[in-house]
Amino acid sequence: MKVAGLWSAGKDSCFACYKAISMGHDLSVLFNFTDPKGEKSLSHGLLASIIFRQAELVGIPMAQKAMPDARKAYREEFKRLIRIWQKKAGIRGIVFGDIYLQEHKDWIDALCREAEVEPIMPLWGKDTKELALEIIDSGFKAVVVAVKADLLGKEWLGRIMDRKFIEELKPEIDPCGEKGEFHTLVVDGPLFREPIRVLETQPVLEESFGKHWFLDIKKYV
């Protein structure tokens, strides 16, 4: 089946796309959503350009779209993008990296029903510690780029998500950060023809939606 992948730049969306390909789906395009100005990703606060670079290294076209703040408008813009790629590439499904939050799945199911595409969720229902270790053991390299400040300090920014990282997480923190405890940027793995090298960063504290530390990536190749 020809499908699109909802691509946040992080480990879960990347691994879900990897799994979808292994299931035999034809991943024809990656969808990435940015803030209304088109500068940074909605979910991870990453530069739009570094996410586009990921797509280049993976070798799959990316449809990067600035999205409105309003939830209803966001939904309609998402459906509009799906319809464009239904006509352009014949996509019949969308790949999502969600794992267990039922309200997310309900929203996805409703969206896909309205847009007449199939939701594909290869990670749904998996044990998150086992999944985190599977991502690591599959060869994906993910860098921590955002953390909730009340759970993790800025010293966690820039760390590679490896087995030591998982072992050092507090028990109340999901090993995949499914509740937004942390976010990652995938810089290498089986889908990539070469890695992204992060050269210069700076930690930034944002308080607009609760306190979060973000890794401001200033230079990369």
C-alpha positions as MATLAB code, in Angstrom:
seq = 'MKVAGLWSAGKDSCFACYKAISMGHDLSVLFNFTDPKGEKSLSHGLLASIIFRQAELVGIPMAQKAMPDARKAYREEFKRLIRIWQKKAGIRGIVFGDIYLQEHKDWIDALCREAEVEPIMPLWGKDTKELALEIIDSGFKAVVVAVKADLLGKEWLGRIMDRKFIEELKPEIDPCGEKGEFHTLVVDGPLFREPIRVLETQPVLEESFGKHWFLDIKKYV';
ca = [
       0.000    0.000    0.000;
       1.223    3.507   -0.763;
       1.407    5.452    2.488;
       2.560    8.743    4.009;
       4.457    8.869    7.285;
       3.765   11.505    9.933;
       7.369   12.484   10.673;
       8.227   14.483   13.798;
      12.019   13.899   13.437;
      12.023   11.745   16.580;
      12.619    8.072   17.246;
       8.977    6.899   17.393;
       7.839    8.354   14.073;
      11.079    7.250   12.409;
      10.855    3.706   13.768;
       7.162    3.464   12.862;
       8.054    4.354    9.262;
      10.870    1.785    9.330;
       8.419   -0.854   10.558;
       5.837    0.115    7.941;
       8.429   -0.376    5.201;
       9.349   -3.776    6.649;
       5.637   -4.669    6.559;
       5.707   -4.089    2.782;
       4.186   -0.609    2.590;
       5.448    1.888    0.001;
       6.412    4.972    2.013;
       5.884    7.640   -0.633;
       6.088   10.879    1.377;
       6.839   12.208    4.857;
       4.521   14.781    6.450;
       6.128   17.269    8.833;
       4.307   20.151   10.480;
       5.895   23.403   11.618;
       4.777   26.483   13.528;
       2.734   29.084   11.608;
       5.942   30.878   10.553;
       7.412   27.686    9.095;
      10.545   28.003   11.220;
      10.406   25.192   13.777;
       8.653   21.844   14.156;
       5.502   21.784   16.259;
       6.395   18.835   18.442;
      10.138   19.096   19.032;
      11.010   22.762   18.454;
      13.585   21.792   15.835;
      14.647   23.883   12.876;
      12.564   22.997    9.840;
      15.768   22.747    7.814;
      17.285   19.924    9.885;
      14.104   17.877    9.509;
      14.183   18.440    5.766;
      17.809   17.251    5.863;
      16.628   14.030    7.502;
      14.274   13.415    4.589;
      17.108   13.987    2.106;
      19.279   11.429    3.893;
      16.412    8.938    4.091;
      15.659    9.505    0.408;
      11.917   10.058    0.755;
      10.136   13.277   -0.351;
       8.954   15.511    2.470;
       5.851   17.666    2.531;
       6.621   20.242    5.201;
       3.672   22.429    6.096;
       3.207   25.430    8.390;
       0.149   24.786   10.540;
      -2.301   27.136   12.306;
      -2.511   27.231   16.099;
      -6.239   26.512   16.278;
      -6.975   22.809   16.777;
      -9.900   22.670   14.318;
      -7.937   24.502   11.630;
      -5.002   22.131   12.216;
      -7.273   19.146   11.608;
      -8.645   20.605    8.381;
      -5.166   21.463    7.079;
      -4.019   17.915    7.849;
      -6.935   16.473    5.868;
      -6.250   18.901    3.013;
      -2.651   17.702    2.823;
      -3.781   14.077    2.801;
      -6.143   14.748   -0.090;
      -3.362   16.459   -2.075;
      -1.158   13.382   -1.752;
      -4.032   11.020   -2.440;
      -4.254   12.651   -5.850;
      -0.514   13.214   -6.303;
       0.833    9.810   -5.250;
      -2.184    7.604   -4.580;
      -1.538    7.235   -0.853;
      -4.084    5.095    0.974;
      -2.703    5.097    4.511;
      -0.876    7.227    7.082;
       1.822    5.878    9.414;
       1.757    7.130   13.018;
       4.272    6.514   15.804;
       1.826    6.577   18.730;
       2.186    3.850   21.344;
      -0.563    3.875   23.994;
      -2.346    7.198   24.562;
      -5.956    6.326   23.725;
      -7.062    9.944   23.168;
      -4.408   10.229   20.457;
      -5.603    7.043   18.782;
      -9.227    8.193   18.901;
      -8.218   11.462   17.197;
      -6.187    9.594   14.571;
      -8.992    7.120   13.853;
     -11.506    9.939   13.373;
      -9.155   11.944   11.154;
      -8.332    8.988    8.927;
     -11.977    7.991    8.672;
     -12.876   11.506    7.491;
      -9.936   11.588    5.050;
     -10.674    8.046    3.797;
      -7.223    6.633    4.549;
      -6.102    3.751    6.737;
      -4.272    4.519    9.999;
      -1.130    2.388   10.271;
       0.261    2.194   13.806;
       3.111   -0.358   13.994;
       4.103    0.617   17.545;
       0.647    0.653   19.088;
       0.309   -1.388   22.289;
       3.990   -2.266   22.644;
       5.747   -2.254   26.006;
       7.665    1.025   25.939;
      10.852   -0.250   27.565;
      11.021   -3.173   25.164;
      10.283   -0.802   22.285;
      12.990    1.654   23.353;
      15.532   -1.171   23.460;
      14.339   -2.462   20.079;
      14.869    0.984   18.535;
      18.374    1.143   20.011;
      19.268   -2.428   19.002;
      17.990   -1.822   15.454;
      20.770    0.729   15.009;
      18.876    4.018   15.285;
      20.778    6.845   16.952;
      18.575    9.467   18.587;
      19.725   12.623   20.379;
      17.650   14.162   23.187;
      16.508   17.608   22.030;
      13.755   18.516   24.510;
      12.850   17.628   28.108;
      10.215   18.639   30.631;
      12.154   20.807   33.055;
      10.358   19.491   36.151;
      11.424   15.926   35.320;
      14.802   16.194   33.590;
      17.493   18.857   33.736;
      19.255   20.520   30.840;
      22.176   18.089   31.275;
      20.025   15.464   29.549;
      19.979   17.521   26.350;
      22.312   16.199   23.686;
      22.503   12.722   25.184;
      22.214    9.705   22.925;
      19.291    7.435   23.756;
      21.165    4.232   24.509;
      20.803    1.458   27.107;
      22.574    3.539   29.762;
      20.133    6.385   29.107;
      17.146    4.059   29.601;
      18.611    2.623   32.822;
      19.154    6.098   34.306;
      15.605    7.359   33.758;
      13.454    7.786   36.863;
      10.697    5.147   37.236;
       8.000    7.779   36.620;
       9.443    8.650   33.210;
       8.247    6.571   30.285;
      11.218    4.918   28.500;
       9.903    6.256   25.189;
       8.826    9.621   26.584;
       5.311    8.889   25.365;
       3.790   11.532   27.644;
       6.163   14.208   26.401;
       8.815   13.739   29.097;
      11.501   14.026   26.433;
      11.828   14.269   22.654;
      14.569   13.171   20.302;
      16.118   13.859   16.917;
      17.157   10.787   14.921;
      20.579   11.425   13.415;
      21.434    7.969   12.051;
      20.044    4.506   11.486;
      19.113    1.866    8.913;
      17.030    4.314    6.860;
      19.833    6.895    6.579;
      22.499    6.851    3.856;
      24.792    8.842    6.158;
      24.464   10.419    9.621;
      23.640   13.985   10.555;
      26.472   15.468   12.608;
      25.402   18.020   15.210;
      28.283   20.497   15.672;
      27.051   23.409   17.778;
      24.169   23.619   20.260;
      22.818   25.745   23.063;
      20.262   24.865   25.785;
      17.208   27.127   25.871;
      14.499   27.263   28.540;
      10.981   27.861   27.214;
       7.986   28.521   29.467;
       5.142   29.085   27.000;
       3.536   25.648   27.520;
       5.091   24.652   30.834;
       8.833   24.713   31.420;
      10.819   22.794   28.804;
      14.510   22.704   28.007;
      15.190   22.654   24.273;
      18.440   21.956   22.464;
      18.906   24.816   20.024;
      20.931   23.264   17.186;
      22.924   26.097   15.676;
      25.201   24.146   13.328;
      25.003   20.714   11.724;
      26.102   18.880    8.589;
];
